[in-house]
Amino acid sequence: MQKKILLSKVFRQSLEQHANEQSPHEACAILLGTLNDNTWETTDIFLTENIDKSEVNFTISNEQLIEGYTMAEDKGLDVVGIFHSHPNSQPSPSNTDTKFMRGNPVPWIIYSGITKEMKAYLLDSDLIQIPIE
């Protein structure tokens, strides 16, 4: 069974809007939901602040990370994805992204400010692109 992440049109639009509002800096968010078989289903999103204020990196504060994980726990959900934008580049993981994906083994969704595309990646033994449905 192929791995995939489910992301409603409303959530996609909300993430795109967040990315556009944060531009020229990278935007970031935590996706909450459930994991069934090889499908991550997004049922809530937590828009976060990029404390780096950078065009090429993002960091979510420890306070917001704790808030996101607490929100998930309170709702009986899991963290099912990490979202961030690449304002000036393609929607594919940078070397830095790949490094941090090792510590966060959930789908990473990247939105390109250039192409307006959104793509999802998962780091298993290799980096793979997975569908967003």
N, CA, C and O atoms as a DFTB+ gen file, in Angstrom:
532 C
 N C O
     1  1       0.848      -1.195       0.000
     2  2       0.000       0.000       0.000
     3  2       0.889       1.252       0.000
     4  3       1.838       1.373       0.774
     5  1       0.542       2.160      -0.890
     6  2       1.352       3.373      -1.012
     7  2       1.085       4.338       0.144
     8  3      -0.051       4.504       0.587
     9  1       2.155       4.965       0.616
    10  2       2.039       5.962       1.675
    11  2       1.524       7.258       1.071
    12  3       1.879       7.621      -0.050
    13  1       0.668       7.961       1.842
    14  2       0.123       9.231       1.357
    15  2      -0.328      10.066       2.547
    16  3      -0.489       9.563       3.659
    17  1      -0.526      11.357       2.285
    18  2      -1.071      12.252       3.304
    19  2      -2.349      12.882       2.759
    20  3      -2.394      13.338       1.617
    21  1      -3.381      12.901       3.592
    22  2      -4.648      13.512       3.212
    23  2      -4.690      14.927       3.765
    24  3      -4.476      15.152       4.956
    25  1      -4.968      15.873       2.881
    26  2      -4.985      17.285       3.247
    27  2      -6.136      17.939       2.488
    28  3      -6.103      18.045       1.262
    29  1      -7.152      18.375       3.227
    30  2      -8.331      18.952       2.579
    31  2      -7.988      20.237       1.825
    32  3      -6.956      20.865       2.062
    33  1      -8.880      20.604       0.916
    34  2      -8.691      21.827       0.136
    35  2      -8.632      23.054       1.061
    36  3      -7.852      23.978       0.832
    37  1      -9.462      23.047       2.100
    38  2      -9.491      24.159       3.058
    39  2      -8.140      24.287       3.761
    40  3      -7.622      25.395       3.904
    41  1      -7.561      23.158       4.203
    42  2      -6.256      23.194       4.862
    43  2      -5.168      23.636       3.885
    44  3      -4.279      24.406       4.247
    45  1      -5.241      23.143       2.641
    46  2      -4.252      23.565       1.634
    47  2      -4.283      25.074       1.454
    48  3      -3.244      25.733       1.428
    49  1      -5.503      25.614       1.329
    50  2      -5.647      27.060       1.124
    51  2      -5.126      27.833       2.330
    52  3      -4.496      28.879       2.177
    53  1      -5.389      27.319       3.530
    54  2      -4.926      27.971       4.750
    55  2      -3.396      27.982       4.814
    56  3      -2.796      28.985       5.199
    57  1      -2.768      26.864       4.436
    58  2      -1.306      26.778       4.440
    59  2      -0.702      27.693       3.373
    60  3       0.302      28.359       3.624
    61  1      -1.314      27.726       2.181
    62  2      -0.833      28.616       1.120
    63  2      -0.932      30.073       1.559
    64  3      -0.006      30.856       1.345
    65  1      -2.048      30.429       2.169
    66  2      -2.246      31.802       2.636
    67  2      -1.207      32.148       3.701
    68  3      -0.636      33.238       3.685
    69  1      -0.963      31.218       4.627
    70  2       0.046      31.420       5.674
    71  2       1.417      31.654       5.028
    72  3       2.150      32.560       5.424
    73  1       1.752      30.832       4.037
    74  2       3.042      30.969       3.336
    75  2       3.147      32.327       2.658
    76  3       4.184      32.986       2.735
    77  1       2.068      32.747       1.989
    78  2       2.090      34.029       1.283
    79  2       2.196      35.200       2.259
    80  3       2.871      36.188       1.971
    81  1       1.534      35.094       3.411
    82  2       1.583      36.166       4.415
    83  2       2.970      36.270       5.058
    84  3       3.400      37.362       5.431
    85  1       3.675      35.132       5.189
    86  2       4.985      35.133       5.843
    87  2       6.122      35.495       4.883
    88  3       7.228      35.813       5.320
    89  1       5.850      35.446       3.594
    90  2       6.870      35.750       2.598
    91  2       7.421      37.152       2.854
    92  3       6.640      38.042       3.193
    93  1       8.726      37.394       2.709
    94  2       9.745      36.570       2.051
    95  2      10.357      35.495       2.950
    96  3      11.248      34.767       2.511
    97  1       9.894      35.378       4.208
    98  2      10.435      34.357       5.109
    99  2       9.725      33.029       4.893
   100  3       8.605      32.990       4.385
   101  1      10.386      31.939       5.284
   102  2       9.739      30.635       5.252
   103  2       8.624      30.621       6.298
   104  3       8.789      31.128       7.408
   105  1       7.492      30.032       5.923
   106  2       6.379      29.837       6.850
   107  2       6.464      28.408       7.370
   108  3       7.088      27.555       6.737
   109  1       5.844      28.139       8.517
   110  2       5.860      26.778       9.041
   111  2       4.576      26.487       9.804
   112  3       3.893      27.397      10.272
   113  1       4.261      25.197       9.921
   114  2       3.050      24.766      10.623
   115  2       3.199      23.302      11.010
   116  3       4.001      22.561      10.444
   117  1       2.395      22.912      11.997
   118  2       2.342      21.519      12.439
   119  2       0.983      20.966      12.036
   120  3      -0.046      21.591      12.293
   121  1       0.978      19.789      11.403
   122  2      -0.260      19.148      10.980
   123  2      -0.631      18.068      11.991
   124  3       0.193      17.234      12.365
   125  1      -1.888      18.102      12.422
   126  2      -2.379      17.145      13.409
   127  2      -3.402      16.235      12.767
   128  3      -4.106      16.642      11.842
   129  1      -3.492      14.988      13.256
   130  2      -4.483      14.065      12.711
   131  2      -4.234      12.655      13.181
   132  3      -3.811      12.421      14.313
   133  1      -4.506      11.709      12.286
   134  2      -4.377      10.293      12.631
   135  2      -3.593       9.561      11.550
   136  3      -3.565       9.967      10.388
   137  1      -2.958       8.472      11.966
   138  2      -2.223       7.615      11.035
   139  2      -2.923       6.263      10.989
   140  3      -3.032       5.578      12.006
   141  1      -3.399       5.882       9.804
   142  2      -4.024       4.586       9.591
   143  2      -3.300       3.907       8.447
   144  3      -3.196       4.467       7.356
   145  1      -2.798       2.702       8.686
   146  2      -2.004       1.991       7.694
   147  2      -0.879       2.915       7.239
   148  3      -0.040       3.311       8.048
   149  1      -0.853       3.259       5.962
   150  2       0.187       4.138       5.426
   151  2      -0.378       5.498       5.032
   152  3       0.168       6.181       4.166
   153  1      -1.491       5.888       5.685
   154  2      -2.145       7.147       5.348
   155  2      -2.173       8.066       6.558
   156  3      -2.716       7.721       7.608
   157  1      -1.577       9.242       6.393
   158  2      -1.634      10.279       7.416
   159  2      -2.813      11.180       7.062
   160  3      -2.819      11.811       6.005
   161  1      -3.806      11.243       7.941
   162  2      -4.978      12.083       7.672
   163  2      -4.908      13.335       8.532
   164  3      -4.869      13.257       9.760
   165  1      -4.893      14.487       7.879
   166  2      -4.822      15.768       8.578
   167  2      -6.225      16.195       8.978
   168  3      -7.105      16.339       8.130
   169  1      -6.432      16.398      10.296
   170  2      -7.745      16.842      10.771
   171  2      -7.672      18.220      11.435
   172  3      -8.702      18.799      11.781
   173  1      -6.458      18.740      11.612
   174  2      -6.289      20.061      12.219
   175  2      -4.904      20.583      11.843
   176  3      -3.974      19.803      11.639
   177  1      -4.775      21.894      11.753
   178  2      -3.453      22.458      11.501
   179  2      -3.173      23.542      12.538
   180  3      -4.075      24.256      12.976
   181  1      -1.919      23.645      12.912
   182  2      -1.469      24.631      13.898
   183  2      -0.421      25.492      13.204
   184  3       0.720      25.069      13.014
   185  1      -0.822      26.714      12.824
   186  2       0.089      27.631      12.144
   187  2       1.079      28.178      13.166
   188  3       0.689      28.655      14.231
   189  1       2.353      28.104      12.830
   190  2       3.391      28.515      13.773
   191  2       4.217      29.655      13.192
   192  3       4.104      29.998      12.015
   193  1       5.043      30.224      14.043
   194  2       5.904      31.331      13.637
   195  2       7.317      30.807      13.393
   196  3       7.828      29.975      14.143
   197  1       7.927      31.307      12.343
   198  2       9.324      30.989      12.056
   199  2      10.181      31.977      12.846
   200  3      10.328      33.134      12.452
   201  1      10.746      31.512      13.968
   202  2      11.521      32.442      14.806
   203  2      12.856      32.828      14.166
   204  3      13.514      33.761      14.627
   205  1      13.264      32.114      13.104
   206  2      14.490      32.487      12.387
   207  2      14.298      33.738      11.529
   208  3      15.260      34.445      11.228
   209  1      13.043      34.006      11.135
   210  2      12.765      35.126      10.209
   211  2      13.725      35.045       9.021
   212  3      14.384      36.023       8.668
   213  1      13.790      33.847       8.406
   214  2      14.760      33.581       7.347
   215  2      14.049      33.167       6.055
   216  3      12.952      32.610       6.074
   217  1      14.714      33.459       4.936
   218  2      14.196      33.039       3.633
   219  2      14.621      31.614       3.303
   220  3      14.098      31.018       2.361
   221  1      15.563      31.058       4.064
   222  2      16.111      29.734       3.719
   223  2      16.078      28.717       4.858
   224  3      16.467      27.566       4.660
   225  1      15.626      29.117       6.037
   226  2      15.531      28.196       7.175
   227  2      14.270      28.498       7.966
   228  3      13.704      29.587       7.875
   229  1      13.838      27.504       8.748
   230  2      12.756      27.779       9.689
   231  2      13.023      27.053      10.997
   232  3      13.608      25.971      11.024
   233  1      12.578      27.678      12.075
   234  2      12.616      27.071      13.402
   235  2      11.304      27.409      14.090
   236  3      10.894      28.569      14.130
   237  1      10.652      26.391      14.628
   238  2       9.457      26.584      15.436
   239  2       9.940      26.648      16.886
   240  3      10.712      25.792      17.318
   241  1       9.495      27.646      17.634
   242  2       9.949      27.804      19.027
   243  2       9.543      26.592      19.863
   244  3       8.557      25.917      19.568
   245  1      10.321      26.336      20.906
   246  2       9.981      25.236      21.819
   247  2       8.593      25.431      22.410
   248  3       7.856      24.464      22.600
   249  1       8.230      26.687      22.703
   250  2       6.906      26.973      23.263
   251  2       5.805      26.546      22.298
   252  3       4.825      25.920      22.700
   253  1       5.977      26.892      21.014
   254  2       4.942      26.525      20.042
   255  2       4.954      25.019      19.763
   256  3       3.898      24.429      19.534
   257  1       6.137      24.390      19.781
   258  2       6.190      22.935      19.619
   259  2       5.421      22.253      20.747
   260  3       4.622      21.348      20.506
   261  1       5.666      22.693      21.971
   262  2       4.958      22.119      23.126
   263  2       3.462      22.370      22.991
   264  3       2.653      21.478      23.247
   265  1       3.092      23.586      22.589
   266  2       1.678      23.929      22.404
   267  2       1.039      23.012      21.348
   268  3      -0.080      22.532      21.530
   269  1       1.757      22.777      20.252
   270  2       1.237      21.912      19.184
   271  2       1.052      20.474      19.639
   272  3       0.024      19.855      19.364
   273  1       2.057      19.941      20.342
   274  2       1.958      18.558      20.832
   275  2       0.889      18.434      21.923
   276  3       0.204      17.414      22.004
   277  1       0.743      19.470      22.761
   278  2      -0.299      19.467      23.795
   279  2      -1.677      19.511      23.153
   280  3      -2.590      18.804      23.579
   281  1      -1.826      20.354      22.115
   282  2      -3.088      20.445      21.387
   283  2      -3.443      19.078      20.803
   284  3      -4.590      18.641      20.896
   285  1      -2.463      18.406      20.203
   286  2      -2.701      17.075      19.624
   287  2      -3.146      16.106      20.717
   288  3      -4.126      15.380      20.553
   289  1      -2.425      16.101      21.820
   290  2      -2.742      15.186      22.923
   291  2      -4.144      15.443      23.474
   292  3      -4.900      14.506      23.728
   293  1      -4.483      16.718      23.655
   294  2      -5.808      17.083      24.188
   295  2      -6.934      16.622      23.268
   296  3      -8.028      16.304      23.734
   297  1      -6.668      16.587      21.967
   298  2      -7.689      16.195      20.989
   299  2      -7.597      14.717      20.620
   300  3      -8.370      14.233      19.794
   301  1      -6.641      13.992      21.239
   302  2      -6.476      12.577      20.910
   303  2      -5.898      12.367      19.517
   304  3      -6.187      11.367      18.861
   305  1      -5.075      13.319      19.069
   306  2      -4.491      13.253      17.729
   307  2      -2.980      13.075      17.810
   308  3      -2.383      13.167      18.883
   309  1      -2.379      12.821      16.663
   310  2      -0.926      12.732      16.539
   311  2      -0.435      13.862      15.650
   312  3      -1.212      14.457      14.904
   313  1       0.845      14.152      15.729
   314  2       1.455      15.043      14.740
   315  2       1.646      14.193      13.488
   316  3       2.373      13.200      13.511
   317  1       0.985      14.590      12.379
   318  2       1.025      13.799      11.148
   319  2       1.807      14.472      10.028
   320  3       1.927      13.924       8.932
   321  1       2.339      15.663      10.305
   322  2       3.118      16.321       9.269
   323  2       3.729      17.617       9.745
   324  3       3.281      18.235      10.711
   325  1       4.775      18.007       9.027
   326  2       5.433      19.301       9.232
   327  2       5.308      20.038       7.901
   328  3       5.632      19.492       6.847
   329  1       4.839      21.276       7.961
   330  2       4.702      22.090       6.756
   331  2       5.694      23.246       6.819
   332  3       5.908      23.839       7.876
   333  1       6.287      23.552       5.688
   334  2       7.004      24.815       5.570
   335  2       7.058      25.228       4.103
   336  3       6.789      24.439       3.197
   337  1       7.413      26.489       3.907
   338  2       7.452      27.014       2.537
   339  2       8.889      27.298       2.121
   340  3       9.771      27.540       2.945
   341  1       9.081      27.257       0.821
   342  2      10.321      27.716       0.197
   343  2       9.913      28.910      -0.666
   344  3       9.505      28.731      -1.814
   345  1      10.018      30.131      -0.123
   346  2       9.526      31.307      -0.844
   347  2      10.178      31.516      -2.207
   348  3       9.535      32.003      -3.138
   349  1      11.467      31.145      -2.328
   350  2      12.198      31.457      -3.556
   351  2      12.806      30.236      -4.230
   352  3      13.767      30.358      -4.990
   353  1      12.251      29.057      -3.954
   354  2      12.814      27.856      -4.583
   355  2      11.749      26.777      -4.767
   356  3      10.589      26.950      -4.394
   357  1      12.173      25.674      -5.346
   358  2      11.282      24.557      -5.663
   359  2      10.774      23.872      -4.387
   360  3      11.395      23.989      -3.331
   361  1       9.638      23.154      -4.489
   362  2       9.094      22.469      -3.319
   363  2       9.757      21.105      -3.084
   364  3       9.085      20.074      -3.051
   365  1      11.077      21.118      -2.924
   366  2      11.777      19.872      -2.633
   367  2      12.705      20.103      -1.442
   368  3      13.182      21.220      -1.238
   369  1      12.965      19.056      -0.655
   370  2      13.720      19.230       0.587
   371  2      15.165      19.671       0.358
   372  3      15.863      19.158      -0.516
   373  1      15.582      20.622       1.161
   374  2      16.987      21.047       1.162
   375  2      17.780      20.040       1.992
   376  3      17.199      19.159       2.626
   377  1      19.092      20.167       1.987
   378  2      19.928      19.300       2.830
   379  2      19.574      19.484       4.302
   380  3      19.566      18.522       5.070
   381  1      19.282      20.724       4.692
   382  2      18.889      21.005       6.084
   383  2      17.561      20.318       6.400
   384  3      17.409      19.715       7.462
   385  1      16.592      20.410       5.468
   386  2      15.301      19.746       5.676
   387  2      15.512      18.250       5.894
   388  3      14.959      17.663       6.824
   389  1      16.319      17.643       5.021
   390  2      16.557      16.195       5.098
   391  2      17.164      15.822       6.445
   392  3      16.812      14.797       7.028
   393  1      18.078      16.657       6.937
   394  2      18.699      16.406       8.239
   395  2      17.632      16.399       9.346
   396  3      17.629      15.515      10.203
   397  1      16.732      17.387       9.324
   398  2      15.707      17.476      10.368
   399  2      14.591      16.449      10.185
   400  3      13.904      16.106      11.147
   401  1      14.405      15.957       8.965
   402  2      13.399      14.919       8.721
   403  2      13.750      13.639       9.477
   404  3      12.859      12.875       9.850
   405  1      15.049      13.402       9.706
   406  2      15.466      12.205      10.451
   407  2      14.877      12.190      11.859
   408  3      14.509      11.133      12.372
   409  1      14.789      13.364      12.481
   410  2      14.260      13.463      13.837
   411  2      12.753      13.609      13.910
   412  3      12.167      13.521      14.989
   413  1      12.125      13.831      12.763
   414  2      10.670      14.003      12.682
   415  2      10.131      13.106      11.565
   416  3       9.871      13.578      10.459
   417  1       9.964      11.805      11.857
   418  2       9.633      10.828      10.808
   419  2       8.160      10.847      10.386
   420  3       7.475       9.825      10.405
   421  1       7.703      12.026      10.011
   422  2       6.347      12.207       9.484
   423  2       6.485      12.870       8.115
   424  3       7.560      13.362       7.774
   425  1       5.409      12.889       7.330
   426  2       5.505      13.600       6.043
   427  2       5.832      15.080       6.241
   428  3       5.310      15.742       7.138
   429  1       6.705      15.568       5.380
   430  2       7.029      16.985       5.334
   431  2       6.418      17.545       4.063
   432  3       6.685      17.058       2.964
   433  1       5.600      18.569       4.223
   434  2       4.959      19.207       3.073
   435  2       5.668      20.530       2.826
   436  3       5.850      21.339       3.735
   437  1       6.062      20.727       1.576
   438  2       6.783      21.946       1.207
   439  2       5.998      22.674       0.119
   440  3       5.577      22.077      -0.872
   441  1       5.812      23.965       0.324
   442  2       5.099      24.814      -0.629
   443  2       6.098      25.768      -1.273
   444  3       6.880      26.419      -0.580
   445  1       6.069      25.847      -2.600
   446  2       6.961      26.746      -3.320
   447  2       6.268      28.070      -3.619
   448  3       5.194      28.105      -4.220
   449  1       6.908      29.167      -3.185
   450  2       6.391      30.489      -3.508
   451  2       6.555      30.832      -4.977
   452  3       5.909      31.753      -5.478
   453  1       7.419      30.095      -5.676
   454  2       7.661      30.350      -7.098
   455  2       6.633      29.611      -7.957
   456  3       5.932      30.225      -8.762
   457  1       6.547      28.287      -7.781
   458  2       5.682      27.473      -8.639
   459  2       4.265      27.329      -8.089
   460  3       3.365      26.882      -8.800
   461  1       4.062      27.711      -6.815
   462  2       2.769      27.566      -6.113
   463  2       2.367      26.095      -5.969
   464  3       1.193      25.782      -5.774
   465  1       3.353      25.199      -6.067
   466  2       3.097      23.773      -5.889
   467  2       3.319      23.384      -4.435
   468  3       4.089      24.019      -3.714
   469  1       2.626      22.327      -4.021
   470  2       2.804      21.766      -2.693
   471  2       3.136      20.293      -2.879
   472  3       2.396      19.568      -3.545
   473  1       4.249      19.846      -2.292
   474  2       4.655      18.445      -2.419
   475  2       4.980      17.894      -1.044
   476  3       5.383      18.631      -0.144
   477  1       4.798      16.583      -0.890
   478  2       5.056      15.931       0.399
   479  2       6.166      14.903       0.248
   480  3       6.275      14.217      -0.768
   481  1       6.991      14.815       1.296
   482  2       8.134      13.896       1.298
   483  2       8.184      13.149       2.620
   484  3       7.729      13.636       3.655
   485  1       8.748      11.955       2.553
   486  2       8.928      11.127       3.734
   487  2      10.330      10.552       3.679
   488  3      10.792      10.109       2.628
   489  1      11.001      10.563       4.817
   490  2      12.332       9.981       4.873
   491  2      12.231       8.640       5.591
   492  3      12.137       8.583       6.817
   493  1      12.251       7.563       4.807
   494  2      12.338       6.216       5.368
   495  2      13.817       5.879       5.324
   496  3      14.633       6.583       5.917
   497  1      14.162       4.824       4.635
   498  2      15.586       4.564       4.417
   499  2      16.096       5.531       3.349
   500  3      17.264       5.921       3.352
   501  1      15.203       5.910       2.440
   502  2      15.502       6.893       1.406
   503  2      14.465       8.009       1.482
   504  3      13.425       7.866       2.124
   505  1      14.763       9.108       0.823
   506  2      13.810      10.205       0.713
   507  2      12.846       9.869      -0.418
   508  3      13.266       9.638      -1.551
   509  1      11.544       9.844      -0.104
   510  2      10.558       9.552      -1.152
   511  2       9.502      10.659      -1.182
   512  3       9.169      11.261      -0.161
   513  1       8.993      10.903      -2.382
   514  2       7.870      11.825      -2.508
   515  2       6.600      11.005      -2.375
   516  3       6.481       9.935      -2.971
   517  1       5.646      11.505      -1.592
   518  2       4.371      10.797      -1.422
   519  2       3.244      11.714      -1.899
   520  3       3.377      12.937      -1.861
   521  1       2.131      11.117      -2.352
   522  2       1.021      11.960      -2.830
   523  2       0.305      12.701      -1.710
   524  3       0.209      12.222      -0.580
   525  1      -0.196      13.889      -2.060
   526  2      -1.101      14.648      -1.193
   527  2      -2.482      14.495      -1.819
   528  3      -2.694      14.858      -2.976
   529  1      -3.402      13.964      -1.057
   530  2      -4.761      13.762      -1.589
   531  2      -5.770      14.568      -0.797
   532  3      -6.963      14.527      -1.095
